[in-house]
Amino acid sequence: MKSFLIFLVAFTLILNSCNNPEQENHLKEREAALQMKEQEFAAKEQDYQSLKMMRDSLEHIPADTMNAIKLPENILGKWNGKMICTDSNCSEHVIGDLRNDLWEFTENNLKITNKSGGEKIYTGKYNGTELKLTSENSSASTTQSVITLQLSDQTTGRIKGSREFTGNNCTSKFSVDLEKIKN
């Protein structure tokens, strides 16, 4: 009977320790905090996924819709381009170098063809008086070219501006003079 009494007291103590309200409240608080963190993480995951989808959609926009410049009708067409180097620290360009290229403006871009038949495509922005064009990147070319043309007087059939080549740790600047080709 003595062992039964010891067993009963031990069993009662075990049952009482399982019903510790302070420990139970502490566990409930920890569980609530964990659920809150899970909800915050789920919201951040959802934001991340939506940002990732937006990035992916922007990467797949065709270049012609992203860089459309919509030039005026009198600029469209072919022009004879004369460029003179005005400043350079590049080995391939010397001050005074003269280049003559064929420039062809379309509604959305500019294509420059040099005497040897090489072509370069430019896209950019037009604000009504100035046209700023940037060369499209190609794996063959390591230089970046930026062209700025002043379009203040478009009735003369001439456009003046500047062109800057940057790459290979050097910069070359050219003055640009374009004359519209009469058809």
C-alpha positions as CSV (number, residue, x, y, z in Angstrom):
1,M,0.0,0.0,0.0
2,K,2.9,2.3,0.7
3,S,4.1,1.9,-2.9
4,F,0.6,2.6,-4.2
5,L,0.5,5.8,-2.2
6,I,3.9,6.9,-3.5
7,F,2.7,6.1,-7.1
8,L,-0.4,8.2,-6.6
9,V,1.5,11.2,-5.2
10,A,4.0,11.0,-8.1
11,F,1.2,10.7,-10.7
12,T,-0.6,13.7,-9.2
13,L,2.6,15.8,-9.3
14,I,3.2,14.8,-12.9
15,L,-0.4,15.8,-13.8
16,N,-0.1,19.1,-12.0
17,S,3.2,19.9,-13.8
18,C,1.6,19.3,-17.2
19,N,-1.1,21.9,-16.4
20,N,1.3,24.8,-15.6
21,P,-0.6,27.8,-16.9
22,E,2.5,30.0,-17.0
23,Q,4.3,27.6,-19.3
24,E,1.2,27.2,-21.4
25,N,0.8,30.9,-21.9
26,H,4.5,31.2,-22.8
27,L,4.1,28.5,-25.4
28,K,1.0,30.3,-26.8
29,E,2.9,33.6,-27.1
30,R,5.8,31.9,-28.9
31,E,3.4,30.2,-31.2
32,A,1.7,33.5,-32.0
33,A,5.0,35.2,-32.6
34,L,6.1,32.4,-34.9
35,Q,2.8,32.7,-36.9
36,M,3.3,36.4,-37.2
37,K,6.9,35.9,-38.6
38,E,5.6,33.3,-41.0
39,Q,2.9,35.8,-42.3
40,E,5.5,38.5,-42.7
41,F,7.8,36.1,-44.6
42,A,4.9,35.1,-46.8
43,A,4.2,38.7,-47.6
44,K,7.9,39.4,-48.4
45,E,8.0,36.3,-50.6
46,Q,4.9,37.5,-52.5
47,D,6.5,40.9,-53.1
48,Y,9.7,39.2,-54.3
49,Q,7.8,37.1,-56.7
50,S,5.8,40.1,-58.1
51,L,9.1,42.1,-58.5
52,K,10.7,39.2,-60.2
53,M,7.8,38.9,-62.7
54,M,8.0,42.6,-63.4
55,R,11.7,42.4,-64.0
56,D,11.3,39.4,-66.4
57,S,8.5,41.2,-68.3
58,L,10.7,44.3,-68.7
59,E,13.6,42.2,-70.0
60,H,11.4,40.8,-72.7
61,I,10.1,44.1,-74.1
62,P,11.2,44.5,-77.7
63,A,13.8,47.2,-78.2
64,D,11.9,49.0,-80.8
65,T,8.9,49.6,-78.4
66,M,11.1,50.7,-75.6
67,N,13.3,53.2,-77.5
68,A,10.8,54.5,-80.1
69,I,11.8,58.1,-80.9
70,K,9.1,59.2,-83.5
71,L,11.0,61.7,-85.6
72,P,9.4,64.4,-87.8
73,E,8.7,63.6,-91.4
74,N,11.3,66.1,-92.8
75,I,14.1,64.4,-90.9
76,L,13.3,60.9,-92.1
77,G,15.3,59.5,-95.0
78,K,19.0,59.5,-96.1
79,W,21.6,62.1,-95.3
80,N,25.3,62.6,-96.2
81,G,27.2,62.8,-92.9
82,K,30.5,64.6,-92.5
83,M,32.3,64.3,-89.2
84,I,35.5,66.0,-88.2
85,C,37.4,64.9,-85.1
86,T,37.7,67.8,-82.6
87,D,39.2,66.1,-79.6
88,S,40.7,62.7,-79.0
89,N,42.9,60.7,-76.7
90,C,42.3,57.5,-78.7
91,S,44.9,55.9,-81.0
92,E,42.4,55.2,-83.8
93,H,41.2,58.9,-84.0
94,V,43.4,62.0,-84.5
95,I,42.2,65.6,-84.3
96,G,41.3,66.6,-87.8
97,D,40.3,63.1,-89.0
98,L,37.4,63.4,-91.6
99,R,34.7,60.8,-92.0
100,N,32.0,60.6,-94.6
101,D,29.1,58.2,-93.8
102,L,25.6,57.6,-95.0
103,W,23.0,58.3,-92.3
104,E,19.4,56.9,-92.6
105,F,16.8,58.1,-90.2
106,T,13.7,55.9,-89.9
107,E,10.7,56.5,-87.5
108,N,12.3,54.6,-84.7
109,N,16.1,54.7,-85.2
110,L,19.2,55.8,-87.1
111,K,21.4,53.6,-89.2
112,I,24.9,54.8,-90.1
113,T,26.7,53.1,-92.9
114,N,30.4,53.7,-93.4
115,K,32.3,53.5,-96.7
116,S,33.4,49.9,-96.1
117,G,29.7,48.9,-95.6
118,G,29.8,48.6,-91.8
119,E,26.5,49.5,-90.2
120,K,25.7,50.8,-86.7
121,I,22.1,51.2,-85.3
122,Y,21.2,54.0,-82.9
123,T,18.2,54.6,-80.8
124,G,17.4,57.5,-78.5
125,K,15.2,60.4,-77.5
126,Y,13.9,63.4,-79.3
127,N,12.6,66.5,-77.4
128,G,11.6,68.7,-80.3
129,T,14.9,70.6,-80.7
130,E,17.5,68.0,-79.8
131,L,18.0,64.4,-80.8
132,K,20.2,62.3,-78.5
133,L,21.1,58.9,-79.9
134,T,23.1,56.0,-78.3
135,S,24.6,53.1,-80.2
136,E,23.1,49.7,-79.6
137,N,25.5,47.3,-77.9
138,S,26.9,44.5,-80.1
139,S,29.4,41.8,-79.1
140,A,31.8,42.9,-81.9
141,S,32.1,46.5,-80.7
142,T,33.6,47.5,-77.4
143,T,33.0,51.3,-78.0
144,Q,29.9,53.2,-77.1
145,S,28.9,56.1,-79.3
146,V,26.6,59.0,-78.3
147,I,25.3,61.4,-81.0
148,T,23.7,64.7,-80.1
149,L,22.0,66.6,-83.0
150,Q,20.5,70.1,-82.8
151,L,17.3,70.3,-84.8
152,S,16.4,73.9,-84.3
153,D,16.2,74.9,-88.0
154,Q,14.9,71.9,-90.0
155,T,14.0,73.8,-93.1
156,T,17.5,74.2,-94.4
157,G,18.2,70.6,-95.2
158,R,21.2,70.6,-92.8
159,I,21.6,69.3,-89.3
160,K,24.6,70.1,-87.0
161,G,25.6,68.3,-83.8
162,S,28.3,66.3,-82.1
163,R,29.3,62.7,-81.8
164,E,31.3,61.1,-79.0
165,F,33.0,57.7,-79.0
166,T,33.8,56.2,-75.6
167,G,35.6,52.9,-75.0
168,N,39.0,51.2,-74.6
169,N,39.8,53.8,-71.9
170,C,39.7,56.7,-74.3
171,T,37.2,59.3,-75.7
172,S,37.0,60.9,-79.2
173,K,34.7,63.8,-80.0
174,F,33.5,64.8,-83.5
175,S,31.6,67.7,-85.0
176,V,28.7,66.4,-87.2
177,D,27.3,68.1,-90.3
178,L,24.5,66.4,-92.1
179,E,23.1,67.3,-95.5
180,K,19.8,65.8,-96.8
181,I,20.1,63.7,-99.9
182,K,17.7,65.0,-102.6
183,N,15.7,62.3,-104.3
